[in-house]
Structures are given as C-alpha cells and as structure tokens.
C-alpha cells in the first residue's frame, strides 16, 4: 500500500469517526434526569382557586432536557388538599413501600392497591407493609398557582430519605 493511500484511508476513518461520534454519544448517554433533593424543580400543578376541601389528585410534569429541547415529562402525581387555615398540603401519590400509585379509599383516606397499605386523610400510615406515612412535599403559592417541589423519596425505609 502506498503512503498516499494509507493517508487517504486514515483521513476517511477520522472523518467518519467525527461524523458518527456525536450520534453514538447521544445514543449512549441517557436523557437528563430531573434534579433531586434540594435542587428538585418547583412545578405548577394546579390553580389555587380550583382547590376544594376534598383532596384532589394532580399530575406532576417536570422539565427534562432532551437534546436541544426541554420537554415536560410526567414525574408522577400528588394529592392536594386545602387546609383549614387556607394553606395547601401536598402528599406524594407514590407509595413509600414499593412505589405503586396511591389512590383514595372510601373512608376519606388513601390506599395503595398493590399491597393494601392504608393511610389516613393526613397521609399518616394506618396499616399495611408501608414503613411510613405518605411523603409530604413542599408547597408554594405564587400568583394564584400551586407549586410543588418534585421530590422523590427512597422506598422501603422507616426514615424518609430524599433521593
């Protein structure tokens, strides 16, 4: 093989690598995860005027960067309730046992359908395999909107631990 052919082949391989590298890196690198802990985003979940005394479920969508775009990805859900003093409380709708979705029961509380954990209206554990009550989430009221900090907590532990 001549030196010129070898250089041409090397340049071709280098050019192909330069063209393919960003694509390969994009495929191999997972999408950005939403920040956790104290850096977790504050997410608009409902209008303050929409809240009733009875708990209501709200879907939480967090901003996630996907290449050049930021998309809203469904993170989970929260249970919102108006407090007697006019404030708002938010409870994560993710069961602290194994992460199933928590729904309302017919007694004014909450229930996990996966392993029959039961929680009171305030989210306190009543019975079942859940090691603790439902996880409360920080709430802010701003410009007539309810904002919830999208925190996740480790499951299966008695002590609440933000991820």
C-alpha positions in Angstrom: 0.0 0.0 0.0 1.3 3.4 -0.9 1.8 6.1 1.6 -0.7 8.3 -0.1 -3.4 5.6 0.0 -2.7 5.0 3.7 -3.1 8.7 4.5 -6.3 8.9 2.5 -7.7 5.8 4.3 -6.7 7.3 7.7 -8.3 10.6 6.8 -11.5 8.8 5.8 -11.7 6.9 9.0 -11.1 10.1 11.0 -13.9 11.9 9.1 -16.3 9.0 9.6 -15.5 8.9 13.3 -16.0 12.7 13.6 -19.4 12.4 11.9 -20.6 9.3 13.9 -19.2 10.3 17.4 -22.0 12.8 18.3 -24.7 10.3 17.3 -23.1 7.5 19.2 -22.6 9.7 22.3 -26.2 10.8 22.1 -27.5 7.3 22.0 -25.1 6.0 24.7 -25.9 8.9 27.1 -29.3 8.7 28.9 -31.6 11.7 28.9 -31.0 14.2 31.7 -32.8 13.2 34.9 -34.7 15.9 36.8 -32.6 17.2 39.7 -33.3 15.6 43.0 -33.1 16.7 46.7 -32.9 20.4 47.4 -32.3 21.1 43.7 -35.6 19.5 42.6 -37.7 21.8 40.5 -40.8 23.6 41.7 -43.7 22.5 39.4 -47.0 24.2 38.8 -49.7 21.6 39.5 -53.0 23.5 39.9 -54.7 26.8 40.3 -55.3 27.8 43.9 -59.0 28.7 43.2 -59.5 25.1 41.8 -58.8 23.5 45.2 -61.7 22.2 47.2 -61.7 21.0 50.8 -61.7 17.4 49.5 -58.4 16.0 48.3 -57.7 16.1 44.6 -55.1 14.4 42.5 -52.8 16.4 40.3 -50.3 15.2 37.7 -46.7 16.5 38.1 -44.7 17.1 34.9 -41.1 18.1 35.3 -38.9 19.8 32.7 -36.3 17.4 31.3 -33.7 18.4 28.7 -33.8 16.1 25.6 -31.0 17.1 23.3 -31.8 20.7 22.2 -35.3 20.8 23.7 -36.7 20.9 27.1 -39.8 18.7 27.4 -42.3 18.2 30.2 -42.1 14.6 31.4 -44.7 13.0 33.7 -43.0 12.5 37.0 -45.9 11.2 39.0 -48.8 12.6 40.9 -49.6 14.4 44.2 -52.7 14.6 46.4 -53.5 18.2 47.2 -55.8 19.3 49.9 -56.9 22.7 51.3 -56.1 23.1 55.0 -58.5 24.7 57.5 -56.2 27.8 57.7 -56.4 28.3 54.0 -53.0 26.8 53.2 -52.4 23.8 50.9 -50.8 20.5 51.7 -49.3 18.1 49.1 -48.7 14.4 49.6 -46.7 12.3 47.1 -49.0 9.7 45.4 -46.1 7.3 45.3 -46.3 4.6 48.0 -43.4 4.5 50.4 -43.4 0.7 50.3 -42.5 -0.2 46.7 -43.5 2.8 44.7 -47.0 1.9 43.5 -49.6 4.7 42.9 -51.7 5.6 45.8 -55.4 6.3 45.3 -58.3 7.4 47.6 -60.2 4.9 49.6 -63.9 5.1 50.5 -63.2 6.1 54.1 -61.7 9.6 53.4 -58.1 8.3 53.4 -55.7 6.8 50.9 -54.9 3.3 49.8 -52.2 1.5 47.8 -53.7 -1.2 45.7 -50.5 -3.2 45.3 -50.0 -4.4 48.9 -53.0 -2.9 50.7 -51.2 -0.2 52.7 -53.7 2.3 54.1 -53.2 5.9 55.0 -55.3 8.5 56.9 -56.6 11.7 55.4 -53.4 13.4 56.6 -51.2 10.8 54.9 -50.3 9.0 58.2 -49.8 5.2 57.9 -52.8 3.3 59.2 -51.8 -0.3 58.3 -50.1 -2.4 55.8 -46.5 -3.0 54.7 -45.7 0.6 54.0 -42.9 1.5 56.5 -44.1 5.1 57.0 -46.8 7.6 56.1 -47.2 9.2 52.7 -44.4 11.6 51.8 -45.3 15.3 52.2 -44.0 17.7 49.5 -43.1 21.3 50.0 -45.8 23.7 48.6 -45.6 27.3 47.5 -48.5 29.6 46.4 -47.5 32.1 43.7 -49.7 34.3 41.5 -52.8 32.1 42.2 -51.0 28.9 41.3 -50.0 25.9 43.5 -46.3 24.9 43.1 -45.0 21.7 44.4 -41.3 20.7 44.7 -40.9 17.5 42.8 -39.0 15.4 45.3 -38.6 11.6 45.3 -38.0 9.6 48.4 -36.4 6.2 48.9 -39.0 3.4 49.4 -38.9 0.6 51.9 -37.4 2.7 54.8 -39.0 3.9 58.0 -37.0 7.1 57.9 -37.8 9.4 55.0 -34.8 10.0 52.7 -34.9 12.2 49.7 -33.1 10.9 46.7 
